[in-house]
Structure formats: C-alpha cells, structure tokens
Amino acid sequence: PEVMTPRLWAVSSAVVVLGVLSAQASTGGARRTAATLKMSAATGYVLLALWVGASESSFGRVMLAGFALCWIGDLLLIVPGRGQAFLCGLAAFLVGHLAYATAFASLGFQVQWAAAAFVFAVPTALWIHTWLIRSELMPRMIWPVRAYIVAISLMLVMAASAFGAGAPLLVPVGAAAFMASDVFVARERFVQRDPLNTGVGLPLYFLAQVLFALGL
C-alpha cells in the first residue's frame, strides 16, 4: 500500500504478535491454543492481503493464491507427527512458493539482483539438504524436500529480481525471512527438536507473510 494507516499498522502487528504467541504456546505444550493462534495469524495475513487490494490486479491475485496455499499448509502442519499431513503441507507450501515466484517474475527480471539472491540461496539450500540426508527420515522425504528447497530458492531469487525491477524492499526482505524461517523448520524436522526452532521460526514466517502483503 502507498500509505500505512494506523489501522493497517495495527492489523499487521497483530498478525505477527499472534505468531509470537502461537510459538510461545507451542513451546509451552499448549497445543490447542497454539493451533488456534496460528490459524488466526494465518487468516490474518490472508485478510490483510485482501484489505490492501490483492484481488484488484493480476499480480495481487497470483499472490493471493500463494497466501491461500500457505494457509492450507499451515492447517496441515498443525497435525502432529511427520506423516502424510506433513507431506501434503509441504506440497501446499511448495505450490504457494511457485505462485509467489510467478507473481514476482511478472514484475520484471533483473539479472544482478537475481544473481545476488542466488548467492545467498544456494548455501542455505545446501545446508538444509545436508541435514536432510543425515536424517533417518531421508529415504521417504528426500525428493519432496529437495523439490521444496528448489521452489523456495526460486521464490527468493525472483523476489530479489522484482526488487531490482521496482518492487518495494518489503518483497525481498519478506522472501529472506521466509527462507530463514524454513531453516528452523528443517532443523526441527531433521536435526533436533528444540523450542528455539518454533520460537524463532514461526514469528519469522508470519513476519514474511505480512511483508509480502504490505508489498502488494
């Protein structure tokens, strides 16, 4: 949006705060409360995108599809365990990232900015992949997670390119926050369960979605 009104600031902040509270509830063992807060925050970023006019342009509508797919992913990842629901949630986020990447690509392509993001994305992707291949879950997770790593890396590269083409700084910052949040998701799933993963990763994720919405 061109102008950040007090109400828009309030709603944006509320989404992030709900994400923080969800993380705190999750690390405290209050699973139902954490799930309620998480889906409230997820619904908040979708409504925020609608509020700032996502449905009024082709770029916004593709972004809105990404938000909706991420909302579905959020819902699926509430299910405890590491089974089918996790893979379905991963698929929803993967397609969501492709939607974001498509929207960013429509704004133009700038080689220099895309290359700079590529330099950041590749080591991060390889880092996550190293965790994956060392995990006991590797045989059935490796290809879905590899596909997801490619999708989010592409999203980051296209977000940086879009910035070079005139998109607001919120777009690449949001993309970087999204990828950083997934580092903590990967650590939780494939390395070590730790309250730090949720405590940092979940707020970063909701911050990323808010930045995307505000960058419309």
PyMOL CGO cylinders between C-alpha atoms (Angstrom):
from pymol import cmd
from pymol.cgo import CYLINDER

trace = [
    CYLINDER, 0.00, 0.00, 0.00, 1.14, 3.54, -0.70, 0.3, 1, 1, 1, 1, 1, 1,
    CYLINDER, 1.14, 3.54, -0.70, 0.16, 4.77, 2.77, 0.3, 1, 1, 1, 1, 1, 1,
    CYLINDER, 0.16, 4.77, 2.77, 0.47, 2.82, 6.02, 0.3, 1, 1, 1, 1, 1, 1,
    CYLINDER, 0.47, 2.82, 6.02, -2.51, 3.90, 8.08, 0.3, 1, 1, 1, 1, 1, 1,
    CYLINDER, -2.51, 3.90, 8.08, -2.67, 3.30, 11.85, 0.3, 1, 1, 1, 1, 1, 1,
    CYLINDER, -2.67, 3.30, 11.85, -5.25, 0.55, 11.29, 0.3, 1, 1, 1, 1, 1, 1,
    CYLINDER, -5.25, 0.55, 11.29, -3.03, -1.17, 8.76, 0.3, 1, 1, 1, 1, 1, 1,
    CYLINDER, -3.03, -1.17, 8.76, -0.08, -1.00, 11.16, 0.3, 1, 1, 1, 1, 1, 1,
    CYLINDER, -0.08, -1.00, 11.16, -2.30, -2.42, 13.91, 0.3, 1, 1, 1, 1, 1, 1,
    CYLINDER, -2.30, -2.42, 13.91, -3.52, -5.37, 11.83, 0.3, 1, 1, 1, 1, 1, 1,
    CYLINDER, -3.52, -5.37, 11.83, -0.03, -6.11, 10.50, 0.3, 1, 1, 1, 1, 1, 1,
    CYLINDER, -0.03, -6.11, 10.50, 1.39, -6.05, 14.02, 0.3, 1, 1, 1, 1, 1, 1,
    CYLINDER, 1.39, -6.05, 14.02, -1.46, -8.23, 15.31, 0.3, 1, 1, 1, 1, 1, 1,
    CYLINDER, -1.46, -8.23, 15.31, -0.64, -10.98, 12.79, 0.3, 1, 1, 1, 1, 1, 1,
    CYLINDER, -0.64, -10.98, 12.79, 2.99, -11.07, 13.92, 0.3, 1, 1, 1, 1, 1, 1,
    CYLINDER, 2.99, -11.07, 13.92, 2.03, -10.91, 17.61, 0.3, 1, 1, 1, 1, 1, 1,
    CYLINDER, 2.03, -10.91, 17.61, -0.37, -13.84, 17.13, 0.3, 1, 1, 1, 1, 1, 1,
    CYLINDER, -0.37, -13.84, 17.13, 2.51, -15.74, 15.55, 0.3, 1, 1, 1, 1, 1, 1,
    CYLINDER, 2.51, -15.74, 15.55, 4.73, -14.99, 18.54, 0.3, 1, 1, 1, 1, 1, 1,
    CYLINDER, 4.73, -14.99, 18.54, 2.00, -16.06, 20.97, 0.3, 1, 1, 1, 1, 1, 1,
    CYLINDER, 2.00, -16.06, 20.97, 1.43, -19.25, 18.96, 0.3, 1, 1, 1, 1, 1, 1,
    CYLINDER, 1.43, -19.25, 18.96, 5.13, -20.06, 19.20, 0.3, 1, 1, 1, 1, 1, 1,
    CYLINDER, 5.13, -20.06, 19.20, 5.10, -19.46, 22.95, 0.3, 1, 1, 1, 1, 1, 1,
    CYLINDER, 5.10, -19.46, 22.95, 2.03, -21.65, 23.41, 0.3, 1, 1, 1, 1, 1, 1,
    CYLINDER, 2.03, -21.65, 23.41, 3.59, -24.40, 21.31, 0.3, 1, 1, 1, 1, 1, 1,
    CYLINDER, 3.59, -24.40, 21.31, 6.85, -24.42, 23.25, 0.3, 1, 1, 1, 1, 1, 1,
    CYLINDER, 6.85, -24.42, 23.25, 4.80, -24.42, 26.46, 0.3, 1, 1, 1, 1, 1, 1,
    CYLINDER, 4.80, -24.42, 26.46, 2.92, -27.55, 25.40, 0.3, 1, 1, 1, 1, 1, 1,
    CYLINDER, 2.92, -27.55, 25.40, -0.48, -25.86, 24.90, 0.3, 1, 1, 1, 1, 1, 1,
    CYLINDER, -0.48, -25.86, 24.90, -1.07, -27.48, 21.53, 0.3, 1, 1, 1, 1, 1, 1,
    CYLINDER, -1.07, -27.48, 21.53, -4.71, -26.47, 21.02, 0.3, 1, 1, 1, 1, 1, 1,
    CYLINDER, -4.71, -26.47, 21.02, -4.03, -22.87, 21.97, 0.3, 1, 1, 1, 1, 1, 1,
    CYLINDER, -4.03, -22.87, 21.97, -1.01, -22.79, 19.69, 0.3, 1, 1, 1, 1, 1, 1,
    CYLINDER, -1.01, -22.79, 19.69, -3.07, -24.17, 16.78, 0.3, 1, 1, 1, 1, 1, 1,
    CYLINDER, -3.07, -24.17, 16.78, -5.84, -21.63, 17.33, 0.3, 1, 1, 1, 1, 1, 1,
    CYLINDER, -5.84, -21.63, 17.33, -3.41, -18.73, 17.49, 0.3, 1, 1, 1, 1, 1, 1,
    CYLINDER, -3.41, -18.73, 17.49, -1.50, -19.99, 14.46, 0.3, 1, 1, 1, 1, 1, 1,
    CYLINDER, -1.50, -19.99, 14.46, -4.58, -20.25, 12.26, 0.3, 1, 1, 1, 1, 1, 1,
    CYLINDER, -4.58, -20.25, 12.26, -5.80, -16.88, 13.50, 0.3, 1, 1, 1, 1, 1, 1,
    CYLINDER, -5.80, -16.88, 13.50, -2.49, -15.37, 12.36, 0.3, 1, 1, 1, 1, 1, 1,
    CYLINDER, -2.49, -15.37, 12.36, -2.70, -17.25, 9.04, 0.3, 1, 1, 1, 1, 1, 1,
    CYLINDER, -2.70, -17.25, 9.04, -6.22, -15.97, 8.44, 0.3, 1, 1, 1, 1, 1, 1,
    CYLINDER, -6.22, -15.97, 8.44, -4.91, -12.53, 9.36, 0.3, 1, 1, 1, 1, 1, 1,
    CYLINDER, -4.91, -12.53, 9.36, -2.31, -12.43, 6.57, 0.3, 1, 1, 1, 1, 1, 1,
    CYLINDER, -2.31, -12.43, 6.57, -4.90, -13.51, 4.01, 0.3, 1, 1, 1, 1, 1, 1,
    CYLINDER, -4.90, -13.51, 4.01, -7.33, -10.83, 5.16, 0.3, 1, 1, 1, 1, 1, 1,
    CYLINDER, -7.33, -10.83, 5.16, -4.51, -8.28, 5.20, 0.3, 1, 1, 1, 1, 1, 1,
    CYLINDER, -4.51, -8.28, 5.20, -3.71, -9.08, 1.57, 0.3, 1, 1, 1, 1, 1, 1,
    CYLINDER, -3.71, -9.08, 1.57, -7.37, -8.65, 0.63, 0.3, 1, 1, 1, 1, 1, 1,
    CYLINDER, -7.37, -8.65, 0.63, -7.54, -5.38, 2.56, 0.3, 1, 1, 1, 1, 1, 1,
    CYLINDER, -7.54, -5.38, 2.56, -4.66, -3.82, 0.66, 0.3, 1, 1, 1, 1, 1, 1,
    CYLINDER, -4.66, -3.82, 0.66, -6.23, -4.78, -2.68, 0.3, 1, 1, 1, 1, 1, 1,
    CYLINDER, -6.23, -4.78, -2.68, -4.76, -8.14, -3.68, 0.3, 1, 1, 1, 1, 1, 1,
    CYLINDER, -4.76, -8.14, -3.68, -7.86, -9.03, -5.69, 0.3, 1, 1, 1, 1, 1, 1,
    CYLINDER, -7.86, -9.03, -5.69, -7.66, -5.86, -7.80, 0.3, 1, 1, 1, 1, 1, 1,
    CYLINDER, -7.66, -5.86, -7.80, -4.67, -6.77, -10.01, 0.3, 1, 1, 1, 1, 1, 1,
    CYLINDER, -4.67, -6.77, -10.01, -3.32, -9.86, -11.76, 0.3, 1, 1, 1, 1, 1, 1,
    CYLINDER, -3.32, -9.86, -11.76, -0.14, -9.64, -9.63, 0.3, 1, 1, 1, 1, 1, 1,
    CYLINDER, -0.14, -9.64, -9.63, -2.20, -9.43, -6.46, 0.3, 1, 1, 1, 1, 1, 1,
    CYLINDER, -2.20, -9.43, -6.46, -4.43, -12.33, -7.43, 0.3, 1, 1, 1, 1, 1, 1,
    CYLINDER, -4.43, -12.33, -7.43, -1.46, -14.63, -8.03, 0.3, 1, 1, 1, 1, 1, 1,
    CYLINDER, -1.46, -14.63, -8.03, -0.03, -13.53, -4.68, 0.3, 1, 1, 1, 1, 1, 1,
    CYLINDER, -0.03, -13.53, -4.68, -3.41, -14.19, -3.10, 0.3, 1, 1, 1, 1, 1, 1,
    CYLINDER, -3.41, -14.19, -3.10, -3.29, -17.74, -4.45, 0.3, 1, 1, 1, 1, 1, 1,
    CYLINDER, -3.29, -17.74, -4.45, 0.09, -18.09, -2.73, 0.3, 1, 1, 1, 1, 1, 1,
    CYLINDER, 0.09, -18.09, -2.73, -1.35, -16.83, 0.55, 0.3, 1, 1, 1, 1, 1, 1,
    CYLINDER, -1.35, -16.83, 0.55, -4.26, -19.27, 0.30, 0.3, 1, 1, 1, 1, 1, 1,
    CYLINDER, -4.26, -19.27, 0.30, -1.95, -22.21, -0.37, 0.3, 1, 1, 1, 1, 1, 1,
    CYLINDER, -1.95, -22.21, -0.37, 0.22, -21.26, 2.58, 0.3, 1, 1, 1, 1, 1, 1,
    CYLINDER, 0.22, -21.26, 2.58, -2.92, -21.05, 4.75, 0.3, 1, 1, 1, 1, 1, 1,
    CYLINDER, -2.92, -21.05, 4.75, -3.71, -24.63, 3.73, 0.3, 1, 1, 1, 1, 1, 1,
    CYLINDER, -3.71, -24.63, 3.73, -0.12, -25.62, 4.51, 0.3, 1, 1, 1, 1, 1, 1,
    CYLINDER, -0.12, -25.62, 4.51, -0.40, -24.01, 7.94, 0.3, 1, 1, 1, 1, 1, 1,
    CYLINDER, -0.40, -24.01, 7.94, -3.53, -26.02, 8.64, 0.3, 1, 1, 1, 1, 1, 1,
    CYLINDER, -3.53, -26.02, 8.64, -1.97, -29.31, 7.55, 0.3, 1, 1, 1, 1, 1, 1,
    CYLINDER, -1.97, -29.31, 7.55, 1.18, -28.77, 9.58, 0.3, 1, 1, 1, 1, 1, 1,
    CYLINDER, 1.18, -28.77, 9.58, -0.87, -28.45, 12.75, 0.3, 1, 1, 1, 1, 1, 1,
    CYLINDER, -0.87, -28.45, 12.75, -1.41, -32.21, 12.57, 0.3, 1, 1, 1, 1, 1, 1,
    CYLINDER, -1.41, -32.21, 12.57, 1.13, -33.82, 14.92, 0.3, 1, 1, 1, 1, 1, 1,
    CYLINDER, 1.13, -33.82, 14.92, 3.75, -36.24, 13.64, 0.3, 1, 1, 1, 1, 1, 1,
    CYLINDER, 3.75, -36.24, 13.64, 5.82, -36.50, 10.47, 0.3, 1, 1, 1, 1, 1, 1,
    CYLINDER, 5.82, -36.50, 10.47, 3.49, -38.46, 8.19, 0.3, 1, 1, 1, 1, 1, 1,
    CYLINDER, 3.49, -38.46, 8.19, 1.17, -37.78, 5.27, 0.3, 1, 1, 1, 1, 1, 1,
    CYLINDER, 1.17, -37.78, 5.27, -0.15, -34.48, 6.62, 0.3, 1, 1, 1, 1, 1, 1,
    CYLINDER, -0.15, -34.48, 6.62, 3.39, -33.08, 6.69, 0.3, 1, 1, 1, 1, 1, 1,
    CYLINDER, 3.39, -33.08, 6.69, 3.99, -34.08, 3.07, 0.3, 1, 1, 1, 1, 1, 1,
    CYLINDER, 3.99, -34.08, 3.07, 0.67, -32.56, 2.00, 0.3, 1, 1, 1, 1, 1, 1,
    CYLINDER, 0.67, -32.56, 2.00, 1.50, -29.39, 3.90, 0.3, 1, 1, 1, 1, 1, 1,
    CYLINDER, 1.50, -29.39, 3.90, 4.92, -29.32, 2.25, 0.3, 1, 1, 1, 1, 1, 1,
    CYLINDER, 4.92, -29.32, 2.25, 3.24, -29.66, -1.15, 0.3, 1, 1, 1, 1, 1, 1,
    CYLINDER, 3.24, -29.66, -1.15, 0.86, -26.78, -0.38, 0.3, 1, 1, 1, 1, 1, 1,
    CYLINDER, 0.86, -26.78, -0.38, 3.77, -24.51, 0.56, 0.3, 1, 1, 1, 1, 1, 1,
    CYLINDER, 3.77, -24.51, 0.56, 5.77, -25.65, -2.48, 0.3, 1, 1, 1, 1, 1, 1,
    CYLINDER, 5.77, -25.65, -2.48, 2.97, -24.64, -4.86, 0.3, 1, 1, 1, 1, 1, 1,
    CYLINDER, 2.97, -24.64, -4.86, 2.50, -21.46, -2.83, 0.3, 1, 1, 1, 1, 1, 1,
    CYLINDER, 2.50, -21.46, -2.83, 6.14, -20.55, -3.41, 0.3, 1, 1, 1, 1, 1, 1,
    CYLINDER, 6.14, -20.55, -3.41, 5.73, -21.18, -7.11, 0.3, 1, 1, 1, 1, 1, 1,
    CYLINDER, 5.73, -21.18, -7.11, 2.75, -18.82, -7.09, 0.3, 1, 1, 1, 1, 1, 1,
    CYLINDER, 2.75, -18.82, -7.09, 4.82, -16.15, -5.32, 0.3, 1, 1, 1, 1, 1, 1,
    CYLINDER, 4.82, -16.15, -5.32, 7.71, -16.68, -7.76, 0.3, 1, 1, 1, 1, 1, 1,
    CYLINDER, 7.71, -16.68, -7.76, 5.34, -16.36, -10.72, 0.3, 1, 1, 1, 1, 1, 1,
    CYLINDER, 5.34, -16.36, -10.72, 3.91, -13.12, -9.34, 0.3, 1, 1, 1, 1, 1, 1,
    CYLINDER, 3.91, -13.12, -9.34, 7.37, -11.66, -8.75, 0.3, 1, 1, 1, 1, 1, 1,
    CYLINDER, 7.37, -11.66, -8.75, 8.53, -12.72, -12.22, 0.3, 1, 1, 1, 1, 1, 1,
    CYLINDER, 8.53, -12.72, -12.22, 5.64, -10.79, -13.74, 0.3, 1, 1, 1, 1, 1, 1,
    CYLINDER, 5.64, -10.79, -13.74, 7.17, -7.56, -12.39, 0.3, 1, 1, 1, 1, 1, 1,
    CYLINDER, 7.17, -7.56, -12.39, 10.32, -7.94, -14.47, 0.3, 1, 1, 1, 1, 1, 1,
    CYLINDER, 10.32, -7.94, -14.47, 13.68, -9.70, -14.30, 0.3, 1, 1, 1, 1, 1, 1,
    CYLINDER, 13.68, -9.70, -14.30, 16.93, -8.09, -13.19, 0.3, 1, 1, 1, 1, 1, 1,
    CYLINDER, 16.93, -8.09, -13.19, 19.96, -10.35, -13.55, 0.3, 1, 1, 1, 1, 1, 1,
    CYLINDER, 19.96, -10.35, -13.55, 22.15, -8.56, -10.99, 0.3, 1, 1, 1, 1, 1, 1,
    CYLINDER, 22.15, -8.56, -10.99, 19.60, -8.80, -8.18, 0.3, 1, 1, 1, 1, 1, 1,
    CYLINDER, 19.60, -8.80, -8.18, 18.65, -12.36, -9.07, 0.3, 1, 1, 1, 1, 1, 1,
    CYLINDER, 18.65, -12.36, -9.07, 22.33, -13.37, -9.00, 0.3, 1, 1, 1, 1, 1, 1,
    CYLINDER, 22.33, -13.37, -9.00, 22.84, -11.73, -5.60, 0.3, 1, 1, 1, 1, 1, 1,
    CYLINDER, 22.84, -11.73, -5.60, 19.91, -13.66, -4.16, 0.3, 1, 1, 1, 1, 1, 1,
    CYLINDER, 19.91, -13.66, -4.16, 21.17, -16.87, -5.78, 0.3, 1, 1, 1, 1, 1, 1,
    CYLINDER, 21.17, -16.87, -5.78, 24.47, -16.49, -3.93, 0.3, 1, 1, 1, 1, 1, 1,
    CYLINDER, 24.47, -16.49, -3.93, 22.50, -16.33, -0.65, 0.3, 1, 1, 1, 1, 1, 1,
    CYLINDER, 22.50, -16.33, -0.65, 20.01, -19.06, -1.50, 0.3, 1, 1, 1, 1, 1, 1,
    CYLINDER, 20.01, -19.06, -1.50, 22.38, -21.80, -2.64, 0.3, 1, 1, 1, 1, 1, 1,
    CYLINDER, 22.38, -21.80, -2.64, 24.46, -22.16, 0.57, 0.3, 1, 1, 1, 1, 1, 1,
    CYLINDER, 24.46, -22.16, 0.57, 21.26, -22.07, 2.62, 0.3, 1, 1, 1, 1, 1, 1,
    CYLINDER, 21.26, -22.07, 2.62, 19.67, -24.74, 0.44, 0.3, 1, 1, 1, 1, 1, 1,
    CYLINDER, 19.67, -24.74, 0.44, 22.77, -26.95, 0.63, 0.3, 1, 1, 1, 1, 1, 1,
    CYLINDER, 22.77, -26.95, 0.63, 22.83, -26.51, 4.40, 0.3, 1, 1, 1, 1, 1, 1,
    CYLINDER, 22.83, -26.51, 4.40, 19.24, -27.75, 4.72, 0.3, 1, 1, 1, 1, 1, 1,
    CYLINDER, 19.24, -27.75, 4.72, 19.96, -30.58, 2.28, 0.3, 1, 1, 1, 1, 1, 1,
    CYLINDER, 19.96, -30.58, 2.28, 22.88, -31.74, 4.40, 0.3, 1, 1, 1, 1, 1, 1,
    CYLINDER, 22.88, -31.74, 4.40, 20.57, -32.01, 7.39, 0.3, 1, 1, 1, 1, 1, 1,
    CYLINDER, 20.57, -32.01, 7.39, 18.09, -33.96, 5.29, 0.3, 1, 1, 1, 1, 1, 1,
    CYLINDER, 18.09, -33.96, 5.29, 20.50, -36.60, 4.01, 0.3, 1, 1, 1, 1, 1, 1,
    CYLINDER, 20.50, -36.60, 4.01, 21.77, -37.22, 7.55, 0.3, 1, 1, 1, 1, 1, 1,
    CYLINDER, 21.77, -37.22, 7.55, 18.24, -37.69, 8.88, 0.3, 1, 1, 1, 1, 1, 1,
    CYLINDER, 18.24, -37.69, 8.88, 16.59, -41.04, 9.50, 0.3, 1, 1, 1, 1, 1, 1,
    CYLINDER, 16.59, -41.04, 9.50, 13.63, -39.66, 7.51, 0.3, 1, 1, 1, 1, 1, 1,
    CYLINDER, 13.63, -39.66, 7.51, 15.79, -39.23, 4.39, 0.3, 1, 1, 1, 1, 1, 1,
    CYLINDER, 15.79, -39.23, 4.39, 14.55, -42.18, 2.25, 0.3, 1, 1, 1, 1, 1, 1,
    CYLINDER, 14.55, -42.18, 2.25, 10.92, -41.00, 2.05, 0.3, 1, 1, 1, 1, 1, 1,
    CYLINDER, 10.92, -41.00, 2.05, 11.47, -37.27, 2.47, 0.3, 1, 1, 1, 1, 1, 1,
    CYLINDER, 11.47, -37.27, 2.47, 14.44, -36.51, 0.27, 0.3, 1, 1, 1, 1, 1, 1,
    CYLINDER, 14.44, -36.51, 0.27, 12.69, -35.83, -3.05, 0.3, 1, 1, 1, 1, 1, 1,
    CYLINDER, 12.69, -35.83, -3.05, 9.74, -33.85, -1.66, 0.3, 1, 1, 1, 1, 1, 1,
    CYLINDER, 9.74, -33.85, -1.66, 12.10, -31.73, 0.43, 0.3, 1, 1, 1, 1, 1, 1,
    CYLINDER, 12.10, -31.73, 0.43, 14.51, -31.27, -2.47, 0.3, 1, 1, 1, 1, 1, 1,
    CYLINDER, 14.51, -31.27, -2.47, 11.61, -30.01, -4.60, 0.3, 1, 1, 1, 1, 1, 1,
    CYLINDER, 11.61, -30.01, -4.60, 10.57, -27.66, -1.83, 0.3, 1, 1, 1, 1, 1, 1,
    CYLINDER, 10.57, -27.66, -1.83, 14.12, -26.31, -1.45, 0.3, 1, 1, 1, 1, 1, 1,
    CYLINDER, 14.12, -26.31, -1.45, 14.22, -25.55, -5.17, 0.3, 1, 1, 1, 1, 1, 1,
    CYLINDER, 14.22, -25.55, -5.17, 10.83, -23.82, -5.03, 0.3, 1, 1, 1, 1, 1, 1,
    CYLINDER, 10.83, -23.82, -5.03, 11.65, -21.54, -2.09, 0.3, 1, 1, 1, 1, 1, 1,
    CYLINDER, 11.65, -21.54, -2.09, 15.08, -20.74, -3.56, 0.3, 1, 1, 1, 1, 1, 1,
    CYLINDER, 15.08, -20.74, -3.56, 13.41, -19.76, -6.83, 0.3, 1, 1, 1, 1, 1, 1,
    CYLINDER, 13.41, -19.76, -6.83, 10.93, -17.62, -4.91, 0.3, 1, 1, 1, 1, 1, 1,
    CYLINDER, 10.93, -17.62, -4.91, 13.78, -15.78, -3.17, 0.3, 1, 1, 1, 1, 1, 1,
    CYLINDER, 13.78, -15.78, -3.17, 15.65, -15.19, -6.43, 0.3, 1, 1, 1, 1, 1, 1,
    CYLINDER, 15.65, -15.19, -6.43, 12.54, -13.84, -8.17, 0.3, 1, 1, 1, 1, 1, 1,
    CYLINDER, 12.54, -13.84, -8.17, 11.71, -11.63, -5.17, 0.3, 1, 1, 1, 1, 1, 1,
    CYLINDER, 11.71, -11.63, -5.17, 15.15, -10.03, -5.39, 0.3, 1, 1, 1, 1, 1, 1,
    CYLINDER, 15.15, -10.03, -5.39, 14.77, -9.65, -9.14, 0.3, 1, 1, 1, 1, 1, 1,
    CYLINDER, 14.77, -9.65, -9.14, 11.38, -7.98, -8.63, 0.3, 1, 1, 1, 1, 1, 1,
    CYLINDER, 11.38, -7.98, -8.63, 13.00, -5.50, -6.25, 0.3, 1, 1, 1, 1, 1, 1,
    CYLINDER, 13.00, -5.50, -6.25, 15.53, -4.64, -8.94, 0.3, 1, 1, 1, 1, 1, 1,
    CYLINDER, 15.53, -4.64, -8.94, 12.59, -4.09, -11.29, 0.3, 1, 1, 1, 1, 1, 1,
    CYLINDER, 12.59, -4.09, -11.29, 10.92, -1.64, -8.90, 0.3, 1, 1, 1, 1, 1, 1,
    CYLINDER, 10.92, -1.64, -8.90, 9.09, -3.72, -6.28, 0.3, 1, 1, 1, 1, 1, 1,
    CYLINDER, 9.09, -3.72, -6.28, 9.28, -2.46, -2.68, 0.3, 1, 1, 1, 1, 1, 1,
    CYLINDER, 9.28, -2.46, -2.68, 12.12, -3.60, -0.41, 0.3, 1, 1, 1, 1, 1, 1,
    CYLINDER, 12.12, -3.60, -0.41, 9.48, -5.41, 1.65, 0.3, 1, 1, 1, 1, 1, 1,
    CYLINDER, 9.48, -5.41, 1.65, 9.36, -8.11, -1.04, 0.3, 1, 1, 1, 1, 1, 1,
    CYLINDER, 9.36, -8.11, -1.04, 12.96, -9.43, -0.88, 0.3, 1, 1, 1, 1, 1, 1,
    CYLINDER, 12.96, -9.43, -0.88, 13.12, -8.89, 2.89, 0.3, 1, 1, 1, 1, 1, 1,
    CYLINDER, 13.12, -8.89, 2.89, 9.96, -10.97, 3.24, 0.3, 1, 1, 1, 1, 1, 1,
    CYLINDER, 9.96, -10.97, 3.24, 11.40, -13.68, 0.99, 0.3, 1, 1, 1, 1, 1, 1,
    CYLINDER, 11.40, -13.68, 0.99, 14.63, -13.80, 3.04, 0.3, 1, 1, 1, 1, 1, 1,
    CYLINDER, 14.63, -13.80, 3.04, 12.61, -14.01, 6.28, 0.3, 1, 1, 1, 1, 1, 1,
    CYLINDER, 12.61, -14.01, 6.28, 10.56, -16.85, 4.77, 0.3, 1, 1, 1, 1, 1, 1,
    CYLINDER, 10.56, -16.85, 4.77, 13.65, -18.84, 3.86, 0.3, 1, 1, 1, 1, 1, 1,
    CYLINDER, 13.65, -18.84, 3.86, 15.20, -18.16, 7.27, 0.3, 1, 1, 1, 1, 1, 1,
    CYLINDER, 15.20, -18.16, 7.27, 12.05, -19.44, 8.96, 0.3, 1, 1, 1, 1, 1, 1,
    CYLINDER, 12.05, -19.44, 8.96, 12.31, -22.65, 6.95, 0.3, 1, 1, 1, 1, 1, 1,
    CYLINDER, 12.31, -22.65, 6.95, 15.83, -23.20, 8.22, 0.3, 1, 1, 1, 1, 1, 1,
    CYLINDER, 15.83, -23.20, 8.22, 14.29, -23.55, 11.68, 0.3, 1, 1, 1, 1, 1, 1,
    CYLINDER, 14.29, -23.55, 11.68, 11.50, -25.80, 10.34, 0.3, 1, 1, 1, 1, 1, 1,
    CYLINDER, 11.50, -25.80, 10.34, 14.15, -28.05, 8.78, 0.3, 1, 1, 1, 1, 1, 1,
    CYLINDER, 14.15, -28.05, 8.78, 16.17, -28.09, 11.98, 0.3, 1, 1, 1, 1, 1, 1,
    CYLINDER, 16.17, -28.09, 11.98, 13.06, -29.12, 13.93, 0.3, 1, 1, 1, 1, 1, 1,
    CYLINDER, 13.06, -29.12, 13.93, 12.13, -31.88, 11.48, 0.3, 1, 1, 1, 1, 1, 1,
    CYLINDER, 12.13, -31.88, 11.48, 15.53, -33.28, 10.56, 0.3, 1, 1, 1, 1, 1, 1,
    CYLINDER, 15.53, -33.28, 10.56, 18.06, -32.33, 13.22, 0.3, 1, 1, 1, 1, 1, 1,
    CYLINDER, 18.06, -32.33, 13.22, 16.82, -31.64, 16.74, 0.3, 1, 1, 1, 1, 1, 1,
    CYLINDER, 16.82, -31.64, 16.74, 13.53, -30.76, 18.36, 0.3, 1, 1, 1, 1, 1, 1,
    CYLINDER, 13.53, -30.76, 18.36, 14.15, -27.52, 20.20, 0.3, 1, 1, 1, 1, 1, 1,
    CYLINDER, 14.15, -27.52, 20.20, 11.85, -24.73, 21.45, 0.3, 1, 1, 1, 1, 1, 1,
    CYLINDER, 11.85, -24.73, 21.45, 14.19, -22.31, 19.68, 0.3, 1, 1, 1, 1, 1, 1,
    CYLINDER, 14.19, -22.31, 19.68, 13.05, -23.64, 16.30, 0.3, 1, 1, 1, 1, 1, 1,
    CYLINDER, 13.05, -23.64, 16.30, 9.42, -22.72, 16.85, 0.3, 1, 1, 1, 1, 1, 1,
    CYLINDER, 9.42, -22.72, 16.85, 10.20, -19.67, 18.95, 0.3, 1, 1, 1, 1, 1, 1,
    CYLINDER, 10.20, -19.67, 18.95, 12.18, -18.05, 16.14, 0.3, 1, 1, 1, 1, 1, 1,
    CYLINDER, 12.18, -18.05, 16.14, 10.89, -19.75, 13.00, 0.3, 1, 1, 1, 1, 1, 1,
    CYLINDER, 10.89, -19.75, 13.00, 7.17, -19.16, 13.46, 0.3, 1, 1, 1, 1, 1, 1,
    CYLINDER, 7.17, -19.16, 13.46, 7.34, -15.39, 14.11, 0.3, 1, 1, 1, 1, 1, 1,
    CYLINDER, 7.34, -15.39, 14.11, 9.74, -15.04, 11.16, 0.3, 1, 1, 1, 1, 1, 1,
    CYLINDER, 9.74, -15.04, 11.16, 7.26, -16.87, 8.95, 0.3, 1, 1, 1, 1, 1, 1,
    CYLINDER, 7.26, -16.87, 8.95, 4.34, -14.62, 9.86, 0.3, 1, 1, 1, 1, 1, 1,
    CYLINDER, 4.34, -14.62, 9.86, 6.53, -11.55, 9.51, 0.3, 1, 1, 1, 1, 1, 1,
    CYLINDER, 6.53, -11.55, 9.51, 7.40, -12.72, 5.99, 0.3, 1, 1, 1, 1, 1, 1,
    CYLINDER, 7.40, -12.72, 5.99, 3.75, -13.12, 5.03, 0.3, 1, 1, 1, 1, 1, 1,
    CYLINDER, 3.75, -13.12, 5.03, 2.91, -9.67, 6.43, 0.3, 1, 1, 1, 1, 1, 1,
    CYLINDER, 2.91, -9.67, 6.43, 5.75, -8.12, 4.45, 0.3, 1, 1, 1, 1, 1, 1,
    CYLINDER, 5.75, -8.12, 4.45, 4.52, -9.82, 1.29, 0.3, 1, 1, 1, 1, 1, 1,
    CYLINDER, 4.52, -9.82, 1.29, 1.00, -8.49, 1.89, 0.3, 1, 1, 1, 1, 1, 1,
    CYLINDER, 1.00, -8.49, 1.89, 2.25, -4.97, 2.57, 0.3, 1, 1, 1, 1, 1, 1,
    CYLINDER, 2.25, -4.97, 2.57, 4.40, -5.16, -0.57, 0.3, 1, 1, 1, 1, 1, 1,
    CYLINDER, 4.40, -5.16, -0.57, 1.36, -5.59, -2.82, 0.3, 1, 1, 1, 1, 1, 1,
]
cmd.load_cgo(trace, "trace")
